[in-house]
Each structure stands twice: as C-alpha cells, then as structure tokens.
Amino acid sequence: MQGSANLNVMIKAARKAGRSLVKDFREVENLQVSTKGPGDFVSKADREAERIVKEELLGARPTYGFLGEEGGEVAGADPTRRWIVDPLDGTTNFLHGIPHWAVSIALEHKGEIVAGVIFDAAKDELFWAEKGNGAWMNDKRLRVSGRRHMHEALFATGIPFGVKPGLPTSLQDLARLMPGTAGMRRFGAAALDLAWVAAGRYDGYWELNVKPWDVAAGVLLVKEAGGLVGPVREHHHIVNDGSVICANEPLFEQLCKIIRG
C-alpha cells in the first residue's frame, strides 16, 4: 500500500536511524566485556539516531514542531503539526545486547495522532499506520487478535524499575490478572508492545507513567488494526499523561475491569 508524502518521510527517517543503530548495536555487543561498559556508547548512539531523525523530518517539513526524547521540544512555525519521536525505545535492551528495541515516530495534527511508524531494525519489521488507512507491518495488513477468553490471552505491560514510582500498583495488577490468563510479558519497549498488540501477537497491553514518545505511534497502530484504546485512569490523556490500556474488542472491557479495579 502507498502511504502519504508525510508517511514516506517518516519511513525514510526511521529506516535511516535504524541502520545507524544496527551498526552501533553490533559494537554494543562487543562492549559487554569491556571494563568501561557500554553506557556512554549507547547514549551517543541514541543521540545520533535522534539527530538523523530530526534532520530528515525537519529537512522535509521545516515548519512542523518536534518533540524528542533526547532533545526536548522545538516549536514549529506551524502550531498544528508536531513530530513525536523516540529514537531508541528499549534502551536498556540495547545496552545489554538484547535485540528488542525500535525507532518510533508519530505525527500529531491538532492534538491527534494521524500517522505512526515503529521500526524494529534488528528484526527488519516496519510497523506503520495512517488514520483511516489501516495498520501494516512491511506489506502485510495487521489485525488485532481474535481471542475472546481471558484464559487464552497473552498480555504485556511495563514494570517500574530503579527509582521509578508505581511498583506496588504494578505488582497488584499482575497478581489480579495473571491467574486467569495465558501469561504476561515484560519485554521493555512500549512502542513494540503496542505494535505487537496491533499484530495480534499480544492480546492486550497497559502501562502507566510512559512518555508521549513511547506510545504516540503505537496507539494509532492499535486503533487502525481494530483494537480499542483508552487511558488506564479516567480523565487521563493517553499520550500526554502516559496512561494506556488496549486490547481487542472482546477482551478490552474485561482487561479494564481488572486493571482499573
């Protein structure tokens, strides 16, 4: 399927940044045995990926705003359009040599996400969607899963680590949900969690306290693949507040009932 001019710009930027990251990822794997460790190297790879994406996007659309994980927000001459970018979602996986990370790019128009691209460069899987035109992986149309029963369903979430807040709540959610499901996964890349819901690999996903660049593109993918998406907490904004819960239609209300309490 042929996408819009904006989508093509996004795909070009994601692929270019992804190629750079794949090259760096090979070096990270080698750095695992060094005494210095790969942390500084990864931060450089992250910043370089954002530089590539920003250069490609603003080179093609110089009037659009830009919100990136590394460089913060830049207002554009066109206040109605904004790129939202995570140049490396799954940084900890990347740091440890685990091939589960992605470049995520979304386009927001008048407060609504209208296009999204998530590129899993390590697996060469390009997930993309435009409002009203469906969700795709490479050239394959995506649909959320058709599972209807919780005991068959596989869900994903994020679990806070380090000094991040919310660990007790997350553990309580898991304790309520896990006994009645086929399993839980915590793979450490929110953008790919959402893309995998869109692809039917996961049946649902939820997480609190995620950043706009983590979920902006993925939320559109799930919607365009036929899934339902809402905030975990009522009155929260999905993207701005980082409060996301999603699933296929048969499972959405069941998942919400458990997670929302």
C-alpha positions in Angstrom: 0.0 0.0 0.0 1.2 3.5 -0.8 1.2 6.0 2.0 1.1 9.7 2.1 4.1 12.0 1.5 4.4 12.6 5.2 4.3 8.9 5.9 7.1 8.3 3.4 9.2 10.9 5.1 8.7 9.2 8.4 9.6 5.7 7.0 12.7 7.1 5.4 13.8 8.7 8.7 13.1 5.6 10.7 15.0 3.3 8.3 18.0 5.6 8.2 18.1 5.9 12.0 17.6 2.2 12.3 20.6 1.4 10.0 22.8 3.6 12.2 21.5 1.9 15.4 22.1 -1.6 14.0 25.7 -0.7 13.3 26.1 0.6 16.8 24.3 -2.4 18.3 26.9 -4.7 16.9 29.5 -2.6 18.8 27.5 -2.7 22.0 27.5 -6.4 22.0 31.4 -6.3 21.8 31.5 -3.7 24.6 29.7 -6.0 27.0 33.1 -7.5 28.1 34.9 -4.1 28.5 35.7 -2.6 31.9 34.2 0.8 30.9 30.9 -0.7 29.9 28.6 0.3 27.0 26.6 3.0 28.8 28.3 6.1 27.3 28.4 4.5 23.9 24.7 3.8 23.9 23.8 7.3 24.9 25.9 8.5 21.9 24.0 6.1 19.6 20.7 7.3 21.0 21.6 11.0 20.3 22.9 10.2 16.9 19.7 8.4 16.0 17.6 11.4 17.1 19.9 13.7 15.1 19.3 11.6 12.0 15.5 11.5 12.5 15.3 15.2 13.3 17.4 16.1 10.3 15.2 14.0 7.9 11.9 15.1 9.3 12.6 18.8 9.7 14.5 18.9 6.4 11.3 17.7 4.7 8.9 19.6 6.9 10.7 22.6 8.4 7.6 24.3 9.8 6.5 21.3 11.9 7.2 21.2 15.7 9.4 18.4 17.1 9.2 16.6 20.4 12.1 14.1 21.0 13.2 12.1 24.0 16.8 13.4 23.9 16.5 16.9 22.6 13.2 18.0 24.1 10.6 20.1 22.3 11.1 22.6 19.5 8.1 24.7 18.5 7.4 24.9 14.8 6.1 27.8 12.7 3.0 25.5 12.1 1.5 25.1 15.6 -1.0 22.5 14.4 1.6 19.8 13.5 4.3 18.1 15.6 6.6 15.2 15.2 6.9 13.0 18.3 10.0 10.8 18.3 11.7 8.2 20.4 14.9 7.5 18.5 15.6 4.4 20.6 12.8 2.8 22.6 14.1 -0.1 24.6 17.4 1.5 25.5 18.1 -1.0 28.3 17.7 -3.9 25.9 20.1 -2.2 23.5 22.5 -1.6 26.3 22.5 -5.3 27.2 22.8 -6.6 23.7 19.2 -7.8 23.5 17.7 -7.3 20.0 14.4 -5.9 21.1 14.3 -2.1 20.5 12.8 0.3 17.9 12.7 3.7 16.4 9.3 5.3 17.0 7.9 8.3 15.0 4.4 9.8 15.2 2.8 12.8 13.5 0.4 14.8 15.5 -2.1 17.2 13.9 -4.3 19.5 16.0 -3.7 17.3 19.1 -4.5 14.0 17.3 -2.0 11.3 16.1 -2.6 10.9 12.4 0.4 8.8 11.4 2.8 6.5 13.1 5.9 4.4 12.3 7.7 1.9 14.6 10.8 0.3 13.1 12.3 -2.8 14.7 15.5 -2.6 12.8 17.1 -5.7 14.5 14.2 -7.9 13.0 13.6 -5.7 9.9 9.9 -5.2 10.9 8.5 -1.9 9.9 5.1 -1.2 11.5 3.2 1.8 10.2 -0.3 3.3 10.1 -2.2 6.4 9.0 -5.6 7.4 10.3 -8.3 5.8 8.3 -5.9 3.6 6.2 -5.3 0.7 8.5 -2.1 -0.7 10.2 0.6 -2.6 8.4 3.9 -4.5 9.0 6.1 -4.2 6.0 3.5 -5.0 3.3 1.2 -7.1 5.5 -2.1 -5.7 6.8 -2.4 -6.0 10.5 -5.4 -7.0 12.7 -5.6 -7.4 16.4 -6.1 -11.0 17.7 -9.5 -12.7 17.7 -9.2 -14.3 21.1 -12.3 -13.9 23.2 -11.4 -15.5 26.5 -9.0 -14.3 29.2 -7.6 -17.7 29.8 -6.4 -17.8 26.2 -4.9 -14.3 26.2 -1.3 -13.1 26.5 -0.8 -9.6 27.8 2.1 -7.2 28.0 3.0 -4.4 30.4 5.9 -2.4 31.9 7.1 -2.9 35.4 8.8 0.1 37.1 12.4 -0.4 38.0 15.1 1.6 39.9 13.6 4.7 41.5 10.5 4.9 39.2 7.2 5.1 41.0 4.4 2.7 40.9 5.9 -0.7 41.6 3.4 -1.8 44.3 0.5 -0.9 42.0 2.0 -2.8 39.1 2.6 -5.9 41.3 -1.0 -5.8 42.5 -2.2 -5.5 38.9 -0.2 -8.6 37.9 -1.4 -10.5 40.9 -5.1 -9.9 39.9 -4.6 -10.6 36.2 -2.1 -13.4 35.9 -4.1 -16.3 37.4 -6.8 -16.1 34.7 -4.6 -15.6 31.6 -2.2 -17.5 29.3 0.6 -15.3 30.6 2.3 -11.9 30.9 5.3 -10.4 29.1 7.5 -7.5 30.1 9.9 -7.0 27.1 11.0 -3.4 27.9 9.9 -1.5 24.8 6.5 0.1 25.0 6.4 1.0 21.3 6.9 -2.6 20.3 4.3 -3.8 23.0 1.7 -1.7 21.2 2.9 -2.7 17.7 2.6 -6.4 18.8 -1.0 -5.8 20.0 -1.7 -4.4 16.6 -0.1 -7.5 15.0 -2.1 -9.9 17.2 0.9 -11.3 19.0 -0.3 -9.8 22.3 -4.0 -9.6 23.1 -3.6 -6.5 25.2 -1.2 -4.1 26.9 -1.4 -1.5 29.7 1.1 0.8 31.4 1.2 4.0 33.5 3.8 6.7 33.5 5.1 6.2 30.0 6.2 9.2 27.9 4.5 10.6 24.8 7.2 9.4 22.5 6.9 5.8 23.9 3.2 5.4 22.9 2.2 8.0 20.3 2.8 5.9 17.2 1.8 2.6 18.8 -1.6 3.9 19.9 -2.6 4.7 16.3 -1.3 1.3 15.2 -3.6 -0.5 17.6 -6.6 1.6 16.7 -6.1 1.1 12.9 -5.7 -2.6 13.5 -9.2 -2.8 15.0 -8.2 -2.6 18.7 -9.7 -0.4 21.5 -7.5 2.0 23.3 -8.2 4.2 26.4 -6.5 5.7 29.5 -5.8 3.4 32.4 -7.1 6.1 34.8 -10.3 8.1 34.0 -9.8 11.7 32.9 -6.2 11.0 31.9 -4.9 11.8 28.4 -3.5 8.7 26.7 -0.4 10.3 25.1 0.2 13.4 27.3 -0.3 11.6 30.6 1.2 8.3 29.5 -1.8 6.3 30.7 -2.6 3.5 28.2 -4.7 0.3 28.2 -5.6 -1.5 25.0 -6.9 -4.9 23.7 -9.0 -6.4 21.1 -12.7 -5.6 21.4 -13.8 -8.9 23.1 -11.2 -8.5 25.8 -11.0 -4.8 26.3 -13.7 -4.4 29.0 -12.5 -7.5 30.8 -9.0 -6.2 31.0 -10.1 -2.7 32.0 -12.3 -4.1 34.8 -9.3 -5.9 36.3 -6.7 -3.2 35.9 -8.9 -0.2 36.8 -10.1 -2.1 39.8 
